[in-house]
Amino acid sequence: MWDKGSRFIWYCQRGGAILSAWIIAFLVALLSVDVVARYVFNSPLPVVYQFTQAVLMPCIVYFAVAAADHVAVKVVTGRVRGKAGQMLQLFSLIVTIGFVGLVTWQCWVKAMYSIFISEAMMEMIGIPIYPVRVITALGIFMLLLVLIVRLVSNVTKVGSISKWSS
C-alpha cells in the first residue's frame, strides 16, 4: 500500500511539472507577443501582466515539488558522516516538514478566505484570485507529502522510495 501511495505522489509530481512547463512556455510566448505589440505597434495586449502575475506562482510551486528537493544548505549536514549525519539529516527533515506544514496550513486558510469573499484582482478585468490560491495551496500540500514520504523512506529504508531520499 505504501508503495502505491508513493507512486501516486510521484505521478502527481511529474504531471504537475509537465503542466507547469507548458503553462510557462505559453506565458513566455504571450509575453513575447506583448513586448512586440507594445514596442512595434504601440498597442500592448490587455491584462497580460496581471495574468502572468496570477499564473506564474503556482507554476513555480509545482516545479519545486517536481524537483522533489527543497532548497537545502548542506554546509553542516554534508560534512557530518555516519550515524550522527543521518540523525542530523532526519532532524533537518523534521524541521522542514514542520515549517512546510505551517505554510500549507496558512495557504489553505488564505485560499478558503479568498473563496469566501470571491477575491479578484483590482485591474481592468477582475481576474479571480481564489483559483490561484487554491492551486498554490495544493502545490505546497504536495511538497509536504513528498517530504513526509522522504522522511518515512529515510527512517524505514524502503528501497522502492529511495529515489526521494537525500
DOMIDREN-193602 format. One line per 4 residues: their letters; for each residue z, y, x of C-alpha. Coordinates in pm, 1 decimal. Layout:
N
a) Z,Y,X ~ ...
end
This chain:
166
mwdk) 0.0,0.0,0.0 ~ 89.5,243.3,277.3 ~ -244.1,173.4,443.5 ~ -436.3,255.2,122.0
gsrf) -239.5,577.3,72.7 ~ -300.5,694.9,427.0 ~ -667.6,605.7,397.2 ~ -688.8,811.3,74.5
iwyc) -533.0,1109.8,252.3 ~ -780.0,1066.1,538.5 ~ -1076.2,1067.3,294.8 ~ -939.7,1377.4,121.4
qrgg) -912.1,1547.4,460.6 ~ -1270.0,1469.7,550.9 ~ -1401.1,1565.8,206.5 ~ -1220.8,1899.2,224.5
ails) -1359.1,1961.5,572.5 ~ -1717.4,1886.3,469.6 ~ -1690.7,2104.4,159.8 ~ -1534.1,2384.4,367.0
awii) -1811.6,2361.7,624.0 ~ -2078.0,2400.6,355.1 ~ -1895.8,2692.4,195.0 ~ -1856.9,2868.7,530.3
aflv) -2228.4,2813.2,602.9 ~ -2307.1,2967.8,263.7 ~ -2077.4,3263.1,340.8 ~ -2247.6,3319.6,676.7
alls) -2589.4,3324.1,508.2 ~ -2461.8,3555.0,232.7 ~ -2306.1,3795.9,482.8 ~ -2626.2,3794.5,691.0
vdvv) -2831.4,3887.5,384.8 ~ -2576.3,4157.1,303.0 ~ -2599.2,4306.9,652.5 ~ -2979.7,4311.6,639.5
aryv) -2973.7,4463.2,290.0 ~ -2720.3,4725.6,397.0 ~ -2885.3,4843.3,718.2 ~ -3253.7,4789.6,645.7
fnsp) -3276.1,4870.9,275.0 ~ -2957.0,5081.3,242.7 ~ -2854.4,4866.5,-53.6 ~ -2564.9,4625.3,10.0
lpvv) -2501.8,4330.7,-219.5 ~ -2214.3,4396.1,-462.1 ~ -1880.3,4213.2,-418.8 ~ -1985.9,4010.8,-112.4
yqft) -1689.5,4143.5,83.7 ~ -1440.7,4058.0,-191.8 ~ -1593.8,3714.4,-247.1 ~ -1567.8,3640.9,124.8
qavl) -1204.4,3751.4,128.0 ~ -1121.2,3525.0,-163.4 ~ -1300.9,3212.7,-41.7 ~ -1251.8,3215.3,335.3
mpci) -874.2,3146.5,342.0 ~ -886.1,2812.0,156.9 ~ -1171.1,2702.3,384.6 ~ -965.3,2782.2,694.1
vyfa) -667.9,2591.1,549.8 ~ -884.1,2283.7,484.2 ~ -1027.9,2299.4,835.9 ~ -673.6,2299.0,974.9
vaaa) -595.8,1995.1,762.2 ~ -917.5,1821.0,864.5 ~ -826.8,1851.8,1228.8 ~ -511.9,1651.7,1143.1
dhva) -339.2,1851.8,1410.1 ~ -134.9,2162.6,1358.3 ~ -105.9,2429.2,1623.5 ~ 121.2,2288.9,1889.1
vkvv) 265.2,2431.1,2205.5 ~ 338.6,2131.7,2425.0 ~ 491.3,2315.5,2717.7 ~ 819.3,2125.6,2680.4
tgrv) 720.2,1812.7,2486.9 ~ 425.3,1744.4,2715.8 ~ 645.9,1729.7,3024.4 ~ 924.7,1508.1,2891.3
rgka) 844.6,1136.7,2924.5 ~ 990.3,818.5,2789.7 ~ 1241.0,785.4,2509.6 ~ 1352.4,1149.0,2538.9
gqml) 992.2,1266.5,2498.5 ~ 944.9,1053.0,2189.1 ~ 1266.7,1183.3,2036.7 ~ 1163.6,1541.8,2115.7
qlfs) 824.0,1485.9,1950.8 ~ 991.3,1338.3,1642.9 ~ 1230.6,1633.0,1624.9 ~ 938.0,1874.8,1658.2
livt) 751.5,1693.4,1382.4 ~ 1054.9,1702.2,1151.6 ~ 1097.8,2077.2,1206.8 ~ 725.5,2128.8,1140.2
igfv) 747.0,1926.0,818.5 ~ 1041.3,2139.3,707.3 ~ 854.8,2462.9,777.8 ~ 528.8,2347.4,616.5
glvt) 731.4,2219.3,320.6 ~ 877.2,2567.2,267.1 ~ 532.8,2726.2,297.6 ~ 391.4,2471.0,49.4
wqcw) 668.4,2544.8,-198.6 ~ 613.7,2921.2,-173.5 ~ 236.0,2880.3,-210.9 ~ 289.7,2680.7,-530.7
vkam) 532.5,2942.7,-663.0 ~ 281.3,3221.4,-595.1 ~ -4.5,3016.3,-743.0 ~ 188.5,2945.9,-1063.7
ysif) 285.5,3311.8,-1095.1 ~ -75.8,3413.1,-1034.1 ~ -188.0,3179.1,-1312.6 ~ 84.4,3314.0,-1542.4
isea) -25.7,3677.4,-1500.1 ~ -401.2,3597.4,-1469.5 ~ -416.6,3782.9,-1139.4 ~ -753.6,3929.4,-1041.3
mmem) -886.1,4147.5,-757.8 ~ -891.9,4516.8,-837.6 ~ -1252.4,4576.3,-741.8 ~ -1584.0,4639.8,-911.8
igip) -1579.1,4291.9,-1063.9 ~ -1236.3,4143.3,-1133.1 ~ -1263.0,3818.0,-937.0 ~ -970.4,3592.8,-1037.8
iypv) -731.1,3519.8,-754.6 ~ -540.9,3228.6,-906.7 ~ -807.2,2961.3,-828.2 ~ -796.8,3062.8,-462.0
rvit) -416.8,3049.7,-458.4 ~ -414.8,2703.3,-617.9 ~ -676.4,2571.0,-372.1 ~ -479.9,2716.0,-79.8
algi) -160.5,2552.3,-208.6 ~ -345.1,2219.6,-238.4 ~ -469.7,2251.4,119.1 ~ -123.9,2324.0,256.3
fmll) 16.9,2037.4,48.6 ~ -246.0,1811.1,207.7 ~ -130.9,1931.8,550.9 ~ 226.0,1840.9,453.0
lvli) 113.2,1490.5,351.4 ~ -69.9,1448.4,683.5 ~ 243.2,1548.6,874.6 ~ 455.9,1305.7,672.9
vrlv) 208.1,1024.0,741.0 ~ 216.7,1114.5,1110.5 ~ 598.2,1103.3,1107.0 ~ 607.7,764.2,935.7
snvt) 343.4,624.9,1170.8 ~ 532.3,753.1,1475.0 ~ 857.8,603.0,1351.1 ~ 719.1,266.6,1242.1
kvgs) 430.9,245.6,1493.2 ~ 184.6,125.9,1229.1 ~ -144.0,53.7,1405.9 ~ -379.2,149.3,1120.7
iskw) -245.9,504.9,1104.6 ~ -215.8,554.0,1480.1 ~ -511.5,795.4,1481.4 ~ -276.0,1058.3,1334.3
ss) -3.4,1012.0,1590.1 ~ 13.0,1256.4,1876.5
end
